Amino acid sequence: MRAALKLLRTSTFRLATVYLTVFAISVGAILAYIYWNTAILLESQIEDTVEAEVQGLAEQYRIRGPRGLLEIIKARSQEADGAVYILTNAVGRRLAGNLQSLPVEAVGERGTIDFKFPYETGRGLVDHTARAFFIRLDGGFQLVVGRDVEERRQFNRIIRTSLFWALGLTLVLGVGGGLLMSRNFLRRVDEINGASRAIMAGDLGERMPVSGTGDEIDRLSESLNDMLDQINRLMTGMKEVSSNVAHDLRTPLTRMRARAEDALRSSSAEGHKAALEANIAEADGLLTTFNALLSIARAEAGQMREGFQDADLVALLDDLVELYGPIAEDAGGTLVLDAPKTAVVRADRQLVAQAMTNLLDNAIKYGRDAKTGAPDIRLKVARTNGDGWTVQVSDTGPGIAATDRERVKGRFVRLDKSRSEPGSGLGLALVDSVMKLHAGAFEIEDANPGLTAKLRFPGRA
Amino acid sequence: MKILVVEDDREAASWLEKGLVEEGHVVDLAANGTDGLELAREQTHDVIIMDRMLPGMDGLDVVKTLRGEDITTPVLILSALGEVDDKVLGLRAGGDDYLAKPYAFTELLARVETLRRRQDATPHTTKLKVADLEIDLLARTATRAGEDILLQPREFKLLEYLMRNAGSVVTRTMLLENVWNYHFDPQTNVIDVHISRLRAKVDKEFGEPLLHTVRGAGYSIRAGRS
């Protein structure tokens, strides 16, 4: 009972009902119009013809007298065209015509009547209906002229019944179809509900069912599944981060604690000061790591897209070359930019600049030429994928082994085993998440020799 | 300088007060937004340090209310939320500068001094002068002891910012924000290289150094020994 009620309350069923009602009303109206135009109009046409014939005969009677009329009636009665005639004298005795007796309905001076008369078929007499016009002539003669409308009436009856059947069938099929459709719809919605409940209950691997027909419910399920995958990715990322954070933050915290304990034990003011300074530096390092993590998390959450503007990559790189050029030069190297006049993309200027500084920092730190020991960094901006832009940062350093190129995009990954350069291992992870935020890609390739980092930005469309 | 500190964390407030008083400033404390607003309305302070999250009335609302009442005392907003968009919100509400917690006291001090200076600055200055170093803001030229110094546009901007805050300490983060418009700290200390290049042009050929490094804080341009 409740399931049936639920079915009747579905939007599909309600929609089907509304459609059905509108459809039934319009079909009914059309059929009523056709019926009226054929049956009713034809009948009134018959009336007009018959009345005209009677007037004609009355005219003949006035001109040629009873005898003349008698002859005409006799002659016309012979023709088997479905016309019925009877002419009687004043007392109702039949004088001529193909009817046996005056119809009882013919009372008064004149008028249109329907009456039944016996009709001779091959298998005996049957009652047929006629529509007729009668008139009382001078001298008491009564004249009835009619047409056999039995077939037409039969036809009308057939039309009427088929109309009712058609309408009835439409309603039954409509309601049935609506129920079937609703049930199908309801079943699929219930499946989606079931899957959502399973997910809410903690089964995060569960996904919405997809029937494979590619219809709108499938599309809905696919969007929901994509959403769940994205949430899953973010959650996995978070889990990974928390375990990495636990690991990577523990080391400096341990150092800080040991240093503080050591300073407490000592009594030299000089030692206290040194320990405090070292601890502040360590805390600053931790904060930097923490902020980098926050930036990555923010970029990954995708909320920052609101801050996107049309940004010129070339102007942005010009500024960075100006900022980093002296550093490369001081290290004996070069930093050159090869770019067109402008390269406009939808971007968050600060985030892209931050990603670029990470790449430049890395190139200066790790991209030094094996022979000269100096960083030679080339920046290049070129069109790709039609209206997209790609920024390349290339150095001539040792590069990154093909097997490590994906891994270095992870958080806290540092290939520099000695950890001689300061760094958190978050630089490339931030670049990766910034490029994902921009619906672009971050690729690491071999520059032969050296490393090429590619930032692919999609077109603005 | 008379400074109003609106901060609900008692420990942080007393630490701020202690530090500022040691630097020779007079400090008023308010522990919530409503009291802070009352004190700020007296308009006797040179700078207001406003915590963003406050009980009673949010720090941003206090600043908005003050600005709505045409009170123009410079405000430095402190916040535990450090992202760029939070900063934009803070500045849009009428704050003059924004500092994310936790911060170094030297950074806070440098920014407070810059704010006061901004308040005092005569708007139509076209020339800045420190000892025998002079820059012309319209012609974008610099001279020292009458000799022309050839500067790149960014070097000029850097020198201009330092000279507008002559005598005060300017931190690396402040330079990145105001000269380069970057609201994040790169891993490499890029500023030092630019300062040393500027120093080579401004100080090297001349007797008395004007551009000083303030250890653990930043840089300062001023006449006389540090």
Interface residues (C-beta under 8 A of the other chain):
Chain A: I280 D284 L287 T288 N291 L294 S295 R298 M304 G307 D319 E322 L323 Y324 P326 I327 D330 Q350 A353 Q354 T357 N358 D361 I364 K365 P422 G423 G427
Chain B: G82 E83 V84 D85 P102 A104 Q152 R154 W180 Y182 H183 F184 D185 P186 Q187 T188 V190 V193 H194 R197
